[in-house]
């Protein structure tokens, strides 16, 4: 058993950093993809055309009703079948995260837009702005401010959820730490360290958004 | 200038407006009153096409509001509207509220729009509050900024939808004063209000509505002296008792 000393931590740090980069990349790409797809879904869900709104609602309800870990498994086996060759754990997990997060982002963005009073839209239209201009200059800036806290909470959730890629063998931060712990028999120290890192990063993000929100509060 | 002819509107099966007809000449001030739910707000929102209507026609300076081919944003830019709940944009300063549509719709430069905003803020007695956000203004101040926002488009007519109903009593007069000033400057105005003092001072005509119909459309003196319908008599007796 290796002693869990500062010198030891320094030695394994490059390995853990490799893992953290995978975690951060997975989070960033899932956020970007899920955010974009979620915005699109939100616009579709608010559409006045019933079939379009229904299709988007069905998507959201379907993906919100499935466990994330199941989606990760599913795409791990499904994506290779569709594209004809193995794409590796990273991309199949990424696909799962994007599709899953899109459902949540859709709901966050939709409720953000709906939180803006209808009178604001009427006021914009009454001055001669088009519907698109009204959305862009009046509704969306307010919606974004209103949804900032939930958006952040969901992003932090996603950051933590990426640890689930453990099940398909992607070497993210947690998986790497686990492997090192097994190799050197330093489980206890490693998992305490991992917990600390997640805790500090998530708390830091929460606090900084709290400050951001106070600055832009309406 | 504004001609409303036999306008009817339904919400599903419920008929909110029935054959409403009236007209305004340039410079005329018409007060629309009546019990709540009588369709007053709905009717004036039809004038700038914020509410669609199923039957009848509304012509504003030769442009038919209900016509599918009408460029509604262009028409709305020429008709100012003031809402009961002010509806200033909370994420913009008073000055920015007034500049937005000038820049986006009238394509004025930012400098020109801001200069015009200052001028109008001065006119409604809000010059020193130009850089404040709506959240830091009182209701009466917000409504005066909202009036300035509508005036910034150099409208040919103004619609007021219960502009003082959401205000504390001590703030009502500062808003009414601005409106009286506008009327005296010759602005064409349709005002939905319960302020009978304002009506008897500046209105040319009173339109009285009940259950979606225009029950009376008369010069104001006739209305206050001798309302014809029982419904209007009842309404006046309730509103003027104190």
Interface residues (C-beta under 8 A of the other chain):
Chain A: X117 X119 X120 X122 X123 X124 X125 X126 X127 X128 X129 X130 X133 X137 X138 X141 X142 X145 X218
Chain B: X45 X48 X50 X73 X74 X76 X77 X78 X79 X80 X81 X83 X85 X87 X88 X89 X90 X91 X100 X101 X104 X105 X135 X146 X149 X150 X153
